[in-house]
Amino acid sequence: MVLGLSLATYTLIHVIISLAGIVSGLVVMCGLLTANPMKGWTALFLITTVLTSVTGFGFPFMGVTPAIILGVLSLIVLAAAIVARYPLGMAGIWRKVYVISASVALYFNVFVLVVQSFEKVPALKAAAPTQKEAPFAITQLAVLAFFAVVTTLAVRRSRGMPIETAKVAGKAA
C-alpha cells in the first residue's frame, strides 16, 4: 500500500502522470523550436513532471537507488526551470536556463521511459535482459543525441519568444 492505494494502482497513477509529462513536454519542446511559449502546455508539463518525480519517491525502496538520485536531480532541474520561467520571466540569461533545464527534465523522463520499456516490454527485455547489451546502450545514446541536438536548436530558436512580465525584487522587469 502507498498512500492508501494498492501498489498496482499507485504505479498506474504514476505511469499516467509520467506519460502526460512526456507528451506535454514534447509539445513544449515543439513550442521552443518555433518560439511559441505555449503557456498552458508548459504549466501542464512542469506540474506533471514535478509530480512524476514526487510520486517516484513513494515507491518502496531500500537505501539510495539510481531512481532516487535521478528523481532528486530532476527536481533540482525543474526548480531552475520553474524559477526561470515564472518569477524571472525568461529575461536575459534565464531564457537559456529555462530552455536547457526544461529539456533536461524531459530527457530524464524519456530516459526512464526507455529503462522501463526495456524492463517491461518482452521483446525489448529479450534484446537486452540486463540493460548492458548493445540495443539498450544504442537506444539510450540515440535519445541523448536527439535531446542534445533539439536542446541546442531550442536555445537558438527560443530567442524570438516573448519575455514574460517578470517581477524581480518587487518590480516588473
SERO-4910 file (N, C-alpha, C, O; in steps of 0.05 Angstrom, whole numbers):
BEGIN
 pado doro    nc1    nc2    nc3   cac1   cac2   cac3    cc1    cc2    cc3    oc1    oc2    oc3
  Met    A     17    -24      0      0      0      0     18     25      0     38     27     14
  Val    A     10     44    -16     23     70    -17      1     91    -17    -16     92    -34
  Leu    A      1    108      4    -19    129      7    -47    118      6    -65    130     -5
  Gly    A    -51     94     18    -77     81     18    -85     68     -8   -107     57    -10
  Leu    A    -67     67    -27    -73     54    -53    -56     29    -55    -35     26    -44
  Ser    A    -67     10    -70    -51    -14    -76    -27     -5    -92    -27     15   -106
  Leu    A     -5    -21    -90     19    -14   -106     13    -13   -136     24      3   -150
  Ala    A     -5    -31   -145    -12    -31   -174    -26     -6   -181    -21      6   -202
  Thr    A    -45      4   -165    -60     28   -171    -41     52   -170    -42     70   -187
  Tyr    A    -24     53   -149     -5     75   -146     14     76   -171     20     97   -182
  Thr    A     23     52   -179     41     51   -203     27     61   -228     38     76   -243
  Leu    A      2     53   -231    -14     62   -255    -17     92   -255    -13    105   -275
  Ile    A    -23    104   -232    -25    133   -230      1    146   -237      2    166   -252
  His    A     23    136   -226     50    146   -231     56    145   -261     67    164   -272
  Val    A     50    123   -273     56    119   -302     39    139   -319     49    151   -338
  Ile    A     14    142   -312     -3    161   -327      7    190   -324      9    204   -344
  Ile    A     15    197   -300     27    224   -296     53    227   -312     57    247   -325
  Ser    A     69    206   -311     95    207   -326     90    210   -356    104    226   -369
  Leu    A     72    194   -367     66    196   -395     54    224   -403     61    235   -424
  Ala    A     38    235   -385     27    262   -390     50    282   -390     50    301   -406
  Gly    A     69    278   -373     93    296   -372    109    294   -397    119    314   -408
  Ile    A    113    269   -407    128    265   -431    114    277   -456    126    292   -471
  Val    A     88    271   -459     73    282   -482     73    312   -481     78    325   -501
  Ser    A     66    324   -458     64    353   -456     92    365   -459     95    387   -471
  Gly    A    113    351   -450    140    361   -454    148    362   -483    162    380   -491
  Leu    A    140    342   -498    146    342   -527    132    364   -541    143    376   -560
  Val    A    107    370   -533     92    393   -544    107    419   -537    110    436   -554
  Val    A    116    422   -512    130    446   -504    156    448   -520    164    470   -528
  Met    A    170    426   -524    195    426   -540    189    437   -568    205    452   -579
  Cys    A    167    428   -580    160    438   -606    155    469   -605    163    483   -623
  Gly    A    143    478   -583    139    506   -579    165    521   -577    168    543   -588
  Leu    A    185    509   -563    211    522   -560    225    524   -587    239    544   -593
  Leu    A    221    504   -604    233    504   -630    220    524   -650    232    531   -670
  Thr    A    196    533   -643    182    552   -660    177    579   -646    162    595   -655
  Ala    A    192    583   -624    190    608   -608    161    613   -599    153    636   -598
  Asn    A    146    592   -593    119    595   -583    119    586   -553    125    563   -547
  Pro    A    112    604   -535    115    598   -506     95    576   -496    101    564   -475
  Met    A     73    571   -510     54    550   -503     49    549   -472     55    529   -459
  Lys    A     38    571   -462     35    574   -433     20    551   -420     30    541   -399
  Gly    A     -2    543   -430    -18    521   -418     -3    495   -418     -2    480   -398
  Trp    A      9    488   -441     24    463   -443     48    464   -425     56    443   -413
  Thr    A     61    487   -423     84    490   -405     77    484   -376     90    470   -362
  Ala    A     55    496   -368     46    492   -340     40    462   -335     47    451   -315
  Leu    A     26    450   -355     20    421   -352     46    405   -351     48    386   -335
  Phe    A     64    411   -368     90    396   -369    104    399   -342    113    379   -331
  Leu    A    107    423   -332    122    427   -307    108    413   -283    121    401   -267
  Ile    A     82    416   -282     67    404   -260     69    373   -261     75    361   -241
  Thr    A     64    362   -284     64    332   -286     92    321   -283     96    299   -272
  Thr    A    112    336   -291    140    327   -288    149    328   -259    163    311   -249
  Val    A    140    349   -245    146    350   -216    131    327   -202    143    313   -185
  Leu    A    106    323   -209     90    301   -197    103    274   -203    101    256   -187
  Thr    A    114    271   -227    127    246   -234    150    240   -214    152    218   -203
  Ser    A    167    260   -209    189    256   -191    179    252   -162    189    234   -148
  Val    A    160    268   -154    150    266   -126    137    238   -122    142    226   -101
  Thr    A    120    229   -140    107    204   -137    127    181   -139    123    159   -127
  Gly    A    149    185   -153    170    165   -154    182    159   -127    191    136   -122
  Phe    A    182    179   -109    193    174    -82    174    158    -65    182    148    -43
  Gly    A    150    154    -74    130    138    -58    133    108    -60    121     93    -45
  Phe    A    149     99    -79    152     70    -83    170     59    -60    188     72    -51
  Pro    A    164     35    -52    181     23    -31    209     18    -42    213      7    -63
  Phe    A    229     26    -27    256     23    -35    274     20    -10    266     29     12
  Met    A    297      9    -13    316      6      8    341     22      1    355     15    -19
  Gly    A    347     42     16    371     58     10    369     76    -14    347     80    -25
  Val    A    392     87    -22    393    105    -44    396     88    -70    414     72    -72
  Thr    A    378     93    -89    379     78   -114    384     98   -137    381    122   -133
  Pro    A    392     88   -161    394    107   -184    369    122   -189    370    145   -197
  Ala    A    345    109   -185    320    123   -189    316    146   -170    306    167   -177
  Ile    A    324    143   -145    322    164   -125    341    187   -133    333    211   -131
  Ile    A    365    181   -141    384    202   -149    373    217   -173    375    242   -173
  Leu    A    363    203   -192    351    216   -216    327    233   -208    324    255   -219
  Gly    A    311    224   -190    288    240   -180    297    266   -167    285    287   -172
  Val    A    318    264   -151    328    289   -138    339    308   -159    334    332   -158
  Leu    A    355    297   -177    366    314   -199    344    327   -215    346    350   -223
  Ser    A    323    311   -221    301    322   -236    287    345   -222    281    365   -234
  Leu    A    283    342   -196    271    364   -181    288    389   -180    278    411   -180
  Ile    A    314    385   -179    332    408   -179    330    423   -206    328    447   -207
  Val    A    331    407   -228    329    419   -255    302    432   -258    299    454   -270
  Leu    A    281    419   -248    254    431   -251    251    457   -235    238    475   -244
  Ala    A    264    458   -211    263    483   -196    276    506   -212    265    528   -212
  Ala    A    298    500   -225    311    520   -242    292    529   -265    290    552   -271
  Ala    A    279    509   -278    261    515   -300    238    532   -290    230    552   -303
  Ile    A    226    525   -268    203    540   -258    210    568   -250    195    587   -256
  Val    A    232    572   -236    241    599   -228    248    615   -253    240    639   -255
  Ala    A    262    604   -272    269    618   -296    245    626   -312    244    648   -324
  Arg    A    225    608   -313    201    613   -330    182    632   -317    171    649   -331
  Tyr    A    177    629   -292    155    645   -279    166    670   -264    162    692   -275
  Pro    A    178    668   -242    186    693   -228    205    710   -245    204    735   -244
  Leu    A    223    697   -260    243    713   -275    235    718   -304    249    732   -318
  Gly    A    213    706   -313    201    712   -339    219    707   -363    214    718   -384
  Met    A    238    690   -360    257    683   -382    272    708   -392    280    709   -416
  Ala    A    276    728   -375    291    752   -383    321    746   -383    331    733   -365
  Gly    A    334    756   -403    364    753   -404    372    724   -405    361    707   -420
  Ile    A    392    717   -389    403    690   -388    382    669   -379    386    646   -384
  Trp    A    361    678   -365    341    660   -355    326    646   -377    313    625   -372
  Arg    A    326    656   -401    313    643   -424    329    617   -429    317    595   -432
  Lys    A    355    619   -430    372    595   -435    369    575   -412    367    551   -416
  Val    A    369    586   -388    366    569   -364    340    553   -366    339    529   -361
  Tyr    A    319    567   -373    293    554   -376    293    532   -397    286    509   -392
  Val    A    302    539   -421    302    520   -443    319    496   -437    310    473   -441
  Ile    A    343    500   -427    361    478   -421    350    461   -398    350    436   -400
  Ser    A    341    473   -376    331    457   -354    305    443   -360    301    420   -352
  Ala    A    287    455   -375    263    441   -384    269    418   -402    257    396   -400
  Ser    A    289    422   -420    297    400   -437    310    377   -422    305    354   -428
  Val    A    326    383   -402    339    363   -386    318    347   -370    319    323   -367
  Ala    A    298    361   -359    277    348   -344    262    329   -362    255    306   -354
  Leu    A    256    337   -387    242    320   -406    260    296   -413    251    273   -415
  Tyr    A    286    301   -417    304    280   -423    304    259   -401    304    235   -406
  Phe    A    305    268   -376    305    249   -353    280    231   -355    282    207   -350
  Asn    A    257    243   -361    232    227   -363    234    207   -385    225    184   -382
  Val    A    245    215   -408    247    197   -431    268    175   -425    264    152   -433
  Phe    A    289    182   -412    310    163   -403    297    141   -386    301    117   -391
  Val    A    280    149   -367    266    129   -350    247    113   -367    244     89   -362
  Leu    A    233    126   -386    215    111   -403    229     89   -418    219     67   -421
  Val    A    253     95   -428    269     74   -442    276     52   -423    274     28   -430
  Val    A    286     59   -399    293     39   -379    269     21   -374    272     -4   -374
  Gln    A    247     33   -368    223     18   -361    213      1   -384    203    -21   -381
  Ser    A    215     12   -408    207     -3   -432    225    -29   -435    214    -50   -442
  Phe    A    251    -26   -431    268    -49   -433    264    -69   -410    272    -92   -412
  Glu    A    252    -60   -388    246    -78   -366    219    -92   -370    216   -115   -362
  Lys    A    200    -78   -382    172    -88   -382    163    -99   -409    145   -117   -409
  Val    A    173    -90   -431    164    -99   -458    180   -125   -464    205   -124   -467
  Pro    A    167   -147   -468    181   -173   -471    202   -173   -494    224   -183   -490
  Ala    A    195   -162   -517    214   -162   -539    239   -146   -532    262   -153   -539
  Leu    A    236   -123   -519    259   -107   -511    275   -120   -489    300   -119   -489
  Lys    A    261   -132   -470    275   -146   -448    291   -169   -460    313   -175   -450
  Ala    A    281   -183   -480    295   -205   -492    320   -195   -507    341   -208   -507
  Ala    A    318   -171   -518    341   -159   -533    363   -149   -514    386   -148   -521
  Ala    A    355   -141   -490    375   -130   -470    366   -137   -442    357   -120   -427
  Pro    A    368   -163   -434    358   -171   -408    371   -158   -384    358   -155   -363
  Thr    A    396   -150   -386    409   -137   -363    412   -107   -367    423    -93   -350
  Gln    A    404    -97   -390    407    -69   -398    436    -60   -400    443    -37   -397
  Lys    A    453    -80   -405    481    -75   -410    488    -82   -439    511    -78   -448
  Glu    A    468    -92   -453    472   -101   -481    470    -77   -500    460    -56   -494
  Ala    A    481    -82   -524    482    -61   -545    455    -48   -552    454    -24   -554
  Pro    A    433    -63   -554    407    -50   -562    399    -28   -541    389     -7   -549
  Phe    A    403    -34   -516    396    -14   -495    415     10   -497    406     33   -497
  Ala    A    441      5   -498    460     27   -500    456     44   -524    457     69   -522
  Ile    A    451     32   -547    447     47   -572    422     64   -570    421     87   -579
  Thr    A    401     53   -558    376     68   -555    380     92   -537    372    114   -543
  Gln    A    394     88   -514    398    110   -496    417    131   -508    413    155   -504
  Leu    A    437    122   -523    454    142   -537    439    158   -558    443    182   -561
  Ala    A    421    144   -572    405    158   -592    387    179   -579    383    201   -589
  Val    A    375    171   -556    358    190   -542    374    214   -532    366    237   -535
  Leu    A    398    209   -521    415    230   -512    423    249   -535    422    273   -532
  Ala    A    431    237   -558    438    253   -581    415    270   -591    418    293   -597
  Phe    A    391    258   -592    367    272   -600    363    297   -582    359    319   -592
  Phe    A    364    293   -556    359    315   -538    381    336   -539    376    360   -536
  Ala    A    406    328   -544    428    347   -546    423    365   -570    426    390   -569
  Val    A    416    353   -593    411    369   -617    386    387   -614    387    411   -620
  Val    A    364    375   -604    339    391   -601    343    413   -581    332    435   -585
  Thr    A    357    408   -559    361    429   -539    378    452   -550    371    475   -546
  Thr    A    398    445   -565    415    466   -578    398    482   -597    400    507   -597
  Leu    A    382    469   -614    364    484   -632    344    501   -617    338    524   -624
  Ala    A    333    490   -595    313    504   -579    325    529   -567    312    550   -565
  Val    A    349    527   -557    362    551   -545    365    573   -566    359    596   -561
  Arg    A    373    565   -590    377    585   -612    350    596   -621    348    621   -625
  Arg    A    330    579   -624    305    588   -636    287    602   -615    269    617   -623
  Ser    A    291    597   -590    274    609   -570    280    638   -565    266    652   -551
  Arg    A    301    648   -578    308    677   -575    284    695   -583    282    717   -573
  Gly    A    268    685   -601    245    701   -611    221    700   -593    201    714   -598
  Met    A    222    683   -572    199    681   -554    196    707   -538    215    719   -530
  Pro    A    171    715   -534    167    740   -518    176    735   -489    173    713   -478
  Ile    A    186    756   -477    194    755   -449    169    760   -433    154    778   -438
  Glu    A    165    743   -413    142    746   -395    147    769   -377    170    776   -372
  Thr    A    126    781   -367    129    802   -347    139    789   -322    125    772   -310
  Ala    A    163    796   -314    175    784   -290    176    804   -267    180    828   -272
  Lys    A    172    794   -244    174    811   -220    200    804   -206    204    783   -195
  Val    A    218    823   -208    244    819   -195    247    840   -173    245    864   -178
  Ala    A    250    831   -149    253    848   -125    229    868   -124    232    891   -118
  Gly    A    205    858   -130    181    874   -127    176    893   -150    156    907   -149
  Lys    A    192    892   -170    188    910   -194    183    893   -218    193    870   -220
  Ala    A    167    904   -236    163    890   -262    188    893   -278    199    916   -280
  Ala    A    198    872   -291    222    874   -307    217    885   -334    235    888   -350
***
